[in-house]
Amino acid sequence: MRIDYLTENFEGEDFLVADGFDDAIIGVDENSMRIIYSVTKSIEILMKENMTYEEANEYFYFNVSGSYVGDKTPIWCYDNCLINQN
């Protein structure tokens, strides 16, 4: 799911997005109108920026998922996809 899909299908809604993580979007919570991101895909995105799995995991939990930015703070889904840690 992409940001453009959300803006087209939820016209007039203001979504709070996590910059650089568009490819990790897996849905939207229609009750709170918050974007849902895959934790696994988010960590994989960070690993593509030349981080090891450990670095990406630490960065994600400290700098991304741990940030609260109000009522529209994205939802981080702890999906059970496997990450190639190489």
Biopython code that builds the backbone (N, CA, C, O; Angstrom):
import numpy as np
from Bio.PDB.StructureBuilder import StructureBuilder

atoms = [
    (1, "MET", "N", (0.862, -1.177, 0.000)),
    (1, "MET", "CA", (0.000, 0.000, 0.000)),
    (1, "MET", "C", (0.903, 1.232, 0.000)),
    (1, "MET", "O", (1.927, 1.263, 0.683)),
    (2, "ARG", "N", (0.524, 2.215, -0.749)),
    (2, "ARG", "CA", (1.333, 3.424, -0.886)),
    (2, "ARG", "C", (0.564, 4.640, -0.368)),
    (2, "ARG", "O", (-0.660, 4.619, -0.241)),
    (3, "ILE", "N", (1.311, 5.686, -0.077)),
    (3, "ILE", "CA", (0.712, 6.933, 0.400)),
    (3, "ILE", "C", (-0.299, 7.464, -0.606)),
    (3, "ILE", "O", (-1.372, 7.921, -0.214)),
    (4, "ASP", "N", (0.022, 7.412, -1.900)),
    (4, "ASP", "CA", (-0.904, 7.942, -2.898)),
    (4, "ASP", "C", (-2.229, 7.184, -2.882)),
    (4, "ASP", "O", (-3.279, 7.782, -3.115)),
    (5, "TYR", "N", (-2.200, 5.879, -2.610)),
    (5, "TYR", "CA", (-3.435, 5.103, -2.482)),
    (5, "TYR", "C", (-4.264, 5.628, -1.312)),
    (5, "TYR", "O", (-5.479, 5.790, -1.422)),
    (6, "LEU", "N", (-3.598, 5.890, -0.200)),
    (6, "LEU", "CA", (-4.316, 6.376, 0.977)),
    (6, "LEU", "C", (-4.931, 7.744, 0.731)),
    (6, "LEU", "O", (-6.082, 7.980, 1.097)),
    (7, "THR", "N", (-4.185, 8.639, 0.124)),
    (7, "THR", "CA", (-4.724, 9.977, -0.107)),
    (7, "THR", "C", (-5.856, 9.964, -1.124)),
    (7, "THR", "O", (-6.770, 10.785, -1.046)),
    (8, "GLU", "N", (-5.801, 9.034, -2.084)),
    (8, "GLU", "CA", (-6.885, 8.923, -3.066)),
    (8, "GLU", "C", (-8.130, 8.288, -2.476)),
    (8, "GLU", "O", (-9.242, 8.697, -2.809)),
    (9, "ASN", "N", (-7.972, 7.299, -1.609)),
    (9, "ASN", "CA", (-9.102, 6.545, -1.087)),
    (9, "ASN", "C", (-9.640, 7.054, 0.242)),
    (9, "ASN", "O", (-10.726, 6.663, 0.669)),
    (10, "PHE", "N", (-8.888, 7.916, 0.886)),
    (10, "PHE", "CA", (-9.344, 8.516, 2.143)),
    (10, "PHE", "C", (-9.225, 10.034, 2.004)),
    (10, "PHE", "O", (-8.550, 10.705, 2.784)),
    (11, "GLU", "N", (-9.899, 10.539, 0.990)),
    (11, "GLU", "CA", (-9.828, 11.961, 0.662)),
    (11, "GLU", "C", (-10.215, 12.818, 1.863)),
    (11, "GLU", "O", (-11.209, 12.558, 2.541)),
    (12, "GLY", "N", (-9.416, 13.830, 2.103)),
    (12, "GLY", "CA", (-9.682, 14.755, 3.193)),
    (12, "GLY", "C", (-9.054, 14.362, 4.516)),
    (12, "GLY", "O", (-9.052, 15.152, 5.461)),
    (13, "GLU", "N", (-8.521, 13.150, 4.595)),
    (13, "GLU", "CA", (-7.863, 12.704, 5.827)),
    (13, "GLU", "C", (-6.414, 13.176, 5.847)),
    (13, "GLU", "O", (-5.721, 13.162, 4.829)),
    (14, "ASP", "N", (-5.981, 13.590, 7.016)),
    (14, "ASP", "CA", (-4.579, 13.954, 7.201)),
    (14, "ASP", "C", (-3.887, 12.807, 7.914)),
    (14, "ASP", "O", (-4.149, 12.536, 9.085)),
    (15, "PHE", "N", (-3.005, 12.142, 7.195)),
    (15, "PHE", "CA", (-2.252, 11.040, 7.776)),
    (15, "PHE", "C", (-0.879, 11.536, 8.208)),
    (15, "PHE", "O", (-0.274, 12.387, 7.556)),
    (16, "LEU", "N", (-0.407, 10.995, 9.301)),
    (16, "LEU", "CA", (0.952, 11.270, 9.745)),
    (16, "LEU", "C", (1.820, 10.134, 9.222)),
    (16, "LEU", "O", (1.585, 8.968, 9.539)),
    (17, "VAL", "N", (2.824, 10.476, 8.421)),
    (17, "VAL", "CA", (3.655, 9.445, 7.805)),
    (17, "VAL", "C", (5.035, 9.428, 8.446)),
    (17, "VAL", "O", (5.521, 10.439, 8.952)),
    (18, "ALA", "N", (5.647, 8.262, 8.411)),
    (18, "ALA", "CA", (7.030, 8.101, 8.854)),
    (18, "ALA", "C", (7.902, 8.239, 7.606)),
    (18, "ALA", "O", (7.869, 7.376, 6.729)),
    (19, "ASP", "N", (8.665, 9.298, 7.525)),
    (19, "ASP", "CA", (9.483, 9.567, 6.347)),
    (19, "ASP", "C", (10.428, 8.415, 6.041)),
    (19, "ASP", "O", (11.131, 7.911, 6.916)),
    (20, "GLY", "N", (10.426, 8.017, 4.785)),
    (20, "GLY", "CA", (11.322, 6.977, 4.328)),
    (20, "GLY", "C", (10.791, 5.561, 4.474)),
    (20, "GLY", "O", (11.472, 4.603, 4.110)),
    (21, "PHE", "N", (9.587, 5.421, 4.998)),
    (21, "PHE", "CA", (9.048, 4.091, 5.253)),
    (21, "PHE", "C", (7.787, 3.786, 4.450)),
    (21, "PHE", "O", (6.995, 2.932, 4.851)),
    (22, "ASP", "N", (7.589, 4.464, 3.336)),
    (22, "ASP", "CA", (6.394, 4.230, 2.509)),
    (22, "ASP", "C", (6.243, 2.770, 2.106)),
    (22, "ASP", "O", (5.128, 2.250, 2.063)),
    (23, "ASP", "N", (7.353, 2.108, 1.811)),
    (23, "ASP", "CA", (7.278, 0.705, 1.382)),
    (23, "ASP", "C", (6.925, -0.246, 2.520)),
    (23, "ASP", "O", (6.710, -1.435, 2.285)),
    (24, "ALA", "N", (6.864, 0.257, 3.732)),
    (24, "ALA", "CA", (6.502, -0.574, 4.882)),
    (24, "ALA", "C", (5.030, -0.422, 5.267)),
    (24, "ALA", "O", (4.568, -1.068, 6.207)),
    (25, "ILE", "N", (4.296, 0.420, 4.553)),
    (25, "ILE", "CA", (2.869, 0.607, 4.855)),
    (25, "ILE", "C", (2.107, -0.659, 4.493)),
    (25, "ILE", "O", (2.219, -1.178, 3.383)),
    (26, "ILE", "N", (1.326, -1.144, 5.459)),
    (26, "ILE", "CA", (0.521, -2.338, 5.205)),
    (26, "ILE", "C", (-0.977, -2.081, 5.359)),
    (26, "ILE", "O", (-1.786, -2.969, 5.089)),
    (27, "GLY", "N", (-1.349, -0.889, 5.785)),
    (27, "GLY", "CA", (-2.771, -0.607, 5.916)),
    (27, "GLY", "C", (-3.045, 0.665, 6.680)),
    (27, "GLY", "O", (-2.153, 1.465, 6.958)),
    (28, "VAL", "N", (-4.318, 0.822, 7.008)),
    (28, "VAL", "CA", (-4.765, 1.975, 7.780)),
    (28, "VAL", "C", (-5.809, 1.498, 8.782)),
    (28, "VAL", "O", (-6.658, 0.668, 8.457)),
    (29, "ASP", "N", (-5.742, 2.025, 9.993)),
    (29, "ASP", "CA", (-6.761, 1.736, 10.996)),
    (29, "ASP", "C", (-7.897, 2.733, 10.770)),
    (29, "ASP", "O", (-7.741, 3.925, 11.035)),
    (30, "GLU", "N", (-9.022, 2.253, 10.289)),
    (30, "GLU", "CA", (-10.115, 3.145, 9.936)),
    (30, "GLU", "C", (-10.791, 3.776, 11.145)),
    (30, "GLU", "O", (-11.494, 4.776, 10.996)),
    (31, "ASN", "N", (-10.599, 3.224, 12.329)),
    (31, "ASN", "CA", (-11.186, 3.832, 13.525)),
    (31, "ASN", "C", (-10.432, 5.093, 13.939)),
    (31, "ASN", "O", (-11.041, 6.106, 14.284)),
    (32, "SER", "N", (-9.109, 5.021, 13.901)),
    (32, "SER", "CA", (-8.308, 6.163, 14.318)),
    (32, "SER", "C", (-7.702, 6.919, 13.147)),
    (32, "SER", "O", (-7.120, 7.988, 13.330)),
    (33, "MET", "N", (-7.837, 6.361, 11.930)),
    (33, "MET", "CA", (-7.256, 6.930, 10.713)),
    (33, "MET", "C", (-5.744, 7.121, 10.865)),
    (33, "MET", "O", (-5.177, 8.161, 10.529)),
    (34, "ARG", "N", (-5.127, 6.064, 11.386)),
    (34, "ARG", "CA", (-3.669, 6.034, 11.534)),
    (34, "ARG", "C", (-3.098, 5.001, 10.578)),
    (34, "ARG", "O", (-3.682, 3.936, 10.380)),
    (35, "ILE", "N", (-1.959, 5.319, 9.987)),
    (35, "ILE", "CA", (-1.284, 4.399, 9.075)),
    (35, "ILE", "C", (-0.660, 3.269, 9.877)),
    (35, "ILE", "O", (-0.131, 3.479, 10.968)),
    (36, "ILE", "N", (-0.731, 2.070, 9.320)),
    (36, "ILE", "CA", (-0.133, 0.890, 9.946)),
    (36, "ILE", "C", (1.100, 0.499, 9.127)),
    (36, "ILE", "O", (1.027, 0.316, 7.912)),
    (37, "TYR", "N", (2.223, 0.376, 9.817)),
    (37, "TYR", "CA", (3.487, 0.001, 9.192)),
    (37, "TYR", "C", (3.933, -1.370, 9.685)),
    (37, "TYR", "O", (3.681, -1.740, 10.832)),
    (38, "SER", "N", (4.590, -2.108, 8.817)),
    (38, "SER", "CA", (5.205, -3.381, 9.178)),
    (38, "SER", "C", (6.558, -3.109, 9.830)),
    (38, "SER", "O", (7.405, -2.425, 9.255)),
    (39, "VAL", "N", (6.756, -3.644, 11.031)),
    (39, "VAL", "CA", (8.048, -3.512, 11.699)),
    (39, "VAL", "C", (9.124, -4.217, 10.880)),
    (39, "VAL", "O", (10.219, -3.686, 10.696)),
    (40, "THR", "N", (8.812, -5.404, 10.392)),
    (40, "THR", "CA", (9.779, -6.177, 9.613)),
    (40, "THR", "C", (10.225, -5.406, 8.377)),
    (40, "THR", "O", (11.421, -5.294, 8.110)),
    (41, "LYS", "N", (9.283, -4.884, 7.637)),
    (41, "LYS", "CA", (9.630, -4.133, 6.426)),
    (41, "LYS", "C", (10.395, -2.860, 6.767)),
    (41, "LYS", "O", (11.280, -2.449, 6.017)),
    (42, "SER", "N", (10.062, -2.237, 7.888)),
    (42, "SER", "CA", (10.762, -1.023, 8.308)),
    (42, "SER", "C", (12.226, -1.315, 8.612)),
    (42, "SER", "O", (13.112, -0.556, 8.217)),
    (43, "ILE", "N", (12.473, -2.398, 9.303)),
    (43, "ILE", "CA", (13.857, -2.776, 9.609)),
    (43, "ILE", "C", (14.602, -3.150, 8.329)),
    (43, "ILE", "O", (15.782, -2.830, 8.183)),
    (44, "GLU", "N", (13.924, -3.820, 7.406)),
    (44, "GLU", "CA", (14.556, -4.146, 6.123)),
    (44, "GLU", "C", (14.924, -2.877, 5.353)),
    (44, "GLU", "O", (15.974, -2.832, 4.713)),
    (45, "ILE", "N", (14.093, -1.867, 5.405)),
    (45, "ILE", "CA", (14.393, -0.591, 4.754)),
    (45, "ILE", "C", (15.656, 0.010, 5.350)),
    (45, "ILE", "O", (16.520, 0.493, 4.619)),
    (46, "LEU", "N", (15.767, -0.018, 6.665)),
    (46, "LEU", "CA", (16.964, 0.518, 7.322)),
    (46, "LEU", "C", (18.203, -0.286, 6.942)),
    (46, "LEU", "O", (19.283, 0.281, 6.774)),
    (47, "MET", "N", (18.057, -1.593, 6.806)),
    (47, "MET", "CA", (19.192, -2.433, 6.435)),
    (47, "MET", "C", (19.667, -2.129, 5.011)),
    (47, "MET", "O", (20.846, -2.306, 4.707)),
    (48, "LYS", "N", (18.775, -1.680, 4.147)),
    (48, "LYS", "CA", (19.164, -1.295, 2.792)),
    (48, "LYS", "C", (20.011, -0.025, 2.793)),
    (48, "LYS", "O", (20.651, 0.305, 1.795)),
    (49, "GLU", "N", (20.007, 0.683, 3.920)),
    (49, "GLU", "CA", (20.830, 1.887, 4.071)),
    (49, "GLU", "C", (22.169, 1.538, 4.720)),
    (49, "GLU", "O", (22.781, 2.360, 5.403)),
    (50, "ASN", "N", (22.607, 0.303, 4.490)),
    (50, "ASN", "CA", (23.912, -0.192, 4.958)),
    (50, "ASN", "C", (24.015, -0.327, 6.470)),
    (50, "ASN", "O", (25.096, -0.151, 7.033)),
    (51, "MET", "N", (22.920, -0.632, 7.126)),
    (51, "MET", "CA", (22.958, -0.960, 8.547)),
    (51, "MET", "C", (22.922, -2.466, 8.689)),
    (51, "MET", "O", (22.312, -3.162, 7.877)),
    (52, "THR", "N", (23.571, -2.964, 9.715)),
    (52, "THR", "CA", (23.429, -4.376, 10.036)),
    (52, "THR", "C", (22.046, -4.568, 10.643)),
    (52, "THR", "O", (21.363, -3.599, 10.975)),
    (53, "TYR", "N", (21.638, -5.826, 10.786)),
    (53, "TYR", "CA", (20.350, -6.096, 11.427)),
    (53, "TYR", "C", (20.319, -5.491, 12.834)),
    (53, "TYR", "O", (19.332, -4.866, 13.223)),
    (54, "GLU", "N", (21.380, -5.674, 13.579)),
    (54, "GLU", "CA", (21.424, -5.161, 14.950)),
    (54, "GLU", "C", (21.329, -3.636, 14.975)),
    (54, "GLU", "O", (20.609, -3.072, 15.799)),
    (55, "GLU", "N", (22.052, -2.970, 14.076)),
    (55, "GLU", "CA", (22.004, -1.505, 14.011)),
    (55, "GLU", "C", (20.621, -1.015, 13.609)),
    (55, "GLU", "O", (20.088, -0.073, 14.196)),
    (56, "ALA", "N", (20.045, -1.666, 12.599)),
    (56, "ALA", "CA", (18.713, -1.275, 12.129)),
    (56, "ALA", "C", (17.660, -1.494, 13.213)),
    (56, "ALA", "O", (16.788, -0.649, 13.416)),
    (57, "ASN", "N", (17.743, -2.611, 13.897)),
    (57, "ASN", "CA", (16.805, -2.932, 14.967)),
    (57, "ASN", "C", (16.902, -1.895, 16.086)),
    (57, "ASN", "O", (15.883, -1.384, 16.552)),
    (58, "GLU", "N", (18.104, -1.592, 16.509)),
    (58, "GLU", "CA", (18.300, -0.610, 17.579)),
    (58, "GLU", "C", (17.814, 0.769, 17.140)),
    (58, "GLU", "O", (17.115, 1.454, 17.887)),
    (59, "TYR", "N", (18.184, 1.169, 15.936)),
    (59, "TYR", "CA", (17.762, 2.471, 15.427)),
    (59, "TYR", "C", (16.241, 2.548, 15.363)),
    (59, "TYR", "O", (15.645, 3.537, 15.788)),
    (60, "PHE", "N", (15.619, 1.502, 14.831)),
    (60, "PHE", "CA", (14.166, 1.493, 14.701)),
    (60, "PHE", "C", (13.483, 1.662, 16.060)),
    (60, "PHE", "O", (12.610, 2.517, 16.212)),
    (61, "TYR", "N", (13.869, 0.867, 17.029)),
    (61, "TYR", "CA", (13.188, 0.911, 18.330)),
    (61, "TYR", "C", (13.483, 2.184, 19.106)),
    (61, "TYR", "O", (12.644, 2.648, 19.879)),
    (62, "PHE", "N", (14.657, 2.749, 18.909)),
    (62, "PHE", "CA", (15.009, 3.959, 19.655)),
    (62, "PHE", "C", (14.485, 5.215, 18.975)),
    (62, "PHE", "O", (13.983, 6.115, 19.648)),
    (63, "ASN", "N", (14.593, 5.292, 17.649)),
    (63, "ASN", "CA", (14.302, 6.527, 16.929)),
    (63, "ASN", "C", (12.985, 6.552, 16.168)),
    (63, "ASN", "O", (12.474, 7.632, 15.869)),
    (64, "VAL", "N", (12.432, 5.412, 15.854)),
    (64, "VAL", "CA", (11.238, 5.389, 15.012)),
    (64, "VAL", "C", (10.004, 4.989, 15.816)),
    (64, "VAL", "O", (9.112, 5.809, 16.031)),
    (65, "SER", "N", (9.950, 3.760, 16.252)),
    (65, "SER", "CA", (8.727, 3.289, 16.920)),
    (65, "SER", "C", (8.545, 3.899, 18.298)),
    (65, "SER", "O", (7.429, 3.935, 18.816)),
    (66, "GLY", "N", (9.612, 4.373, 18.890)),
    (66, "GLY", "CA", (9.515, 4.964, 20.223)),
    (66, "GLY", "C", (9.065, 6.406, 20.228)),
    (66, "GLY", "O", (8.928, 7.013, 21.290)),
    (67, "SER", "N", (8.834, 6.958, 19.053)),
    (67, "SER", "CA", (8.429, 8.364, 18.954)),
    (67, "SER", "C", (6.919, 8.504, 19.007)),
    (67, "SER", "O", (6.201, 7.870, 18.234)),
    (68, "TYR", "N", (6.440, 9.336, 19.922)),
    (68, "TYR", "CA", (5.016, 9.648, 19.975)),
    (68, "TYR", "C", (4.856, 11.073, 19.471)),
    (68, "TYR", "O", (5.476, 11.998, 19.996)),
    (69, "VAL", "N", (4.026, 11.246, 18.456)),
    (69, "VAL", "CA", (3.846, 12.573, 17.873)),
    (69, "VAL", "C", (2.368, 12.969, 17.810)),
    (69, "VAL", "O", (1.939, 13.670, 16.893)),
    (70, "GLY", "N", (1.615, 12.519, 18.780)),
    (70, "GLY", "CA", (0.217, 12.905, 18.861)),
    (70, "GLY", "C", (-0.745, 11.802, 18.475)),
    (70, "GLY", "O", (-0.361, 10.647, 18.294)),
    (71, "ASP", "N", (-2.012, 12.188, 18.353)),
    (71, "ASP", "CA", (-3.094, 11.235, 18.103)),
    (71, "ASP", "C", (-2.955, 10.467, 16.790)),
    (71, "ASP", "O", (-3.515, 9.379, 16.653)),
    (72, "LYS", "N", (-2.230, 11.005, 15.842)),
    (72, "LYS", "CA", (-2.073, 10.353, 14.538)),
    (72, "LYS", "C", (-0.747, 9.585, 14.431)),
    (72, "LYS", "O", (-0.336, 9.202, 13.335)),
    (73, "THR", "N", (-0.085, 9.362, 15.566)),
    (73, "THR", "CA", (1.157, 8.588, 15.554)),
    (73, "THR", "C", (0.896, 7.253, 14.854)),
    (73, "THR", "O", (-0.070, 6.562, 15.178)),
    (74, "PRO", "N", (1.761, 6.887, 13.887)),
    (74, "PRO", "CA", (1.544, 5.625, 13.170)),
    (74, "PRO", "C", (1.519, 4.410, 14.100)),
    (74, "PRO", "O", (2.070, 4.432, 15.201)),
    (75, "ILE", "N", (0.877, 3.372, 13.631)),
    (75, "ILE", "CA", (0.821, 2.094, 14.339)),
    (75, "ILE", "C", (1.905, 1.200, 13.745)),
    (75, "ILE", "O", (2.028, 1.093, 12.525)),
    (76, "TRP", "N", (2.682, 0.566, 14.602)),
    (76, "TRP", "CA", (3.754, -0.337, 14.166)),
    (76, "TRP", "C", (3.299, -1.758, 14.431)),
    (76, "TRP", "O", (3.135, -2.162, 15.582)),
    (77, "CYS", "N", (3.096, -2.509, 13.369)),
    (77, "CYS", "CA", (2.600, -3.874, 13.458)),
    (77, "CYS", "C", (3.774, -4.844, 13.557)),
    (77, "CYS", "O", (4.641, -4.886, 12.684)),
    (78, "TYR", "N", (3.784, -5.612, 14.625)),
    (78, "TYR", "CA", (4.827, -6.613, 14.836)),
    (78, "TYR", "C", (4.417, -7.888, 14.115)),
    (78, "TYR", "O", (3.939, -8.855, 14.709)),
    (79, "ASP", "N", (4.626, -7.841, 12.804)),
    (79, "ASP", "CA", (4.287, -8.987, 11.962)),
    (79, "ASP", "C", (5.346, -10.067, 12.147)),
    (79, "ASP", "O", (6.413, -9.811, 12.704)),
    (80, "ASN", "N", (5.054, -11.242, 11.692)),
    (80, "ASN", "CA", (5.981, -12.343, 11.922)),
    (80, "ASN", "C", (6.682, -12.784, 10.633)),
    (80, "ASN", "O", (6.900, -13.973, 10.402)),
    (81, "CYS", "N", (7.027, -11.801, 9.807)),
    (81, "CYS", "CA", (7.848, -12.096, 8.638)),
    (81, "CYS", "C", (9.294, -12.262, 9.112)),
    (81, "CYS", "O", (9.699, -11.679, 10.117)),
    (82, "LEU", "N", (10.042, -13.042, 8.396)),
    (82, "LEU", "CA", (11.436, -13.254, 8.749)),
    (82, "LEU", "C", (12.329, -12.253, 8.031)),
    (82, "LEU", "O", (12.093, -11.904, 6.874)),
    (83, "ILE", "N", (13.349, -11.803, 8.733)),
    (83, "ILE", "CA", (14.318, -10.882, 8.163)),
    (83, "ILE", "C", (15.608, -11.636, 7.928)),
    (83, "ILE", "O", (16.079, -12.370, 8.797)),
    (84, "ASN", "N", (16.179, -11.452, 6.747)),
    (84, "ASN", "CA", (17.494, -11.984, 6.470)),
    (84, "ASN", "C", (18.504, -11.093, 7.180)),
    (84, "ASN", "O", (18.691, -9.942, 6.785)),
    (85, "GLN", "N", (19.146, -11.594, 8.202)),
    (85, "GLN", "CA", (20.009, -10.782, 9.053)),
    (85, "GLN", "C", (21.425, -10.637, 8.497)),
    (85, "GLN", "O", (22.309, -10.161, 9.209)),
    (86, "ASN", "N", (21.659, -11.024, 7.279)),
    (86, "ASN", "CA", (22.999, -10.875, 6.690)),
    (86, "ASN", "C", (23.233, -9.500, 6.180)),
    (86, "ASN", "O", (24.309, -9.212, 5.656)),
]
sb = StructureBuilder()
sb.init_structure("model")
sb.init_model(0)
sb.init_chain("A")
sb.init_seg("    ")
for serial, (resi, resn, name, xyz) in enumerate(atoms, 1):
    if name == "N":
        sb.init_residue(resn, " ", resi, " ")
    sb.init_atom(name, np.array(xyz, "f"), 0.0, 1.0, " ", f" {name:<3s}", serial, name[0])
structure = sb.get_structure()
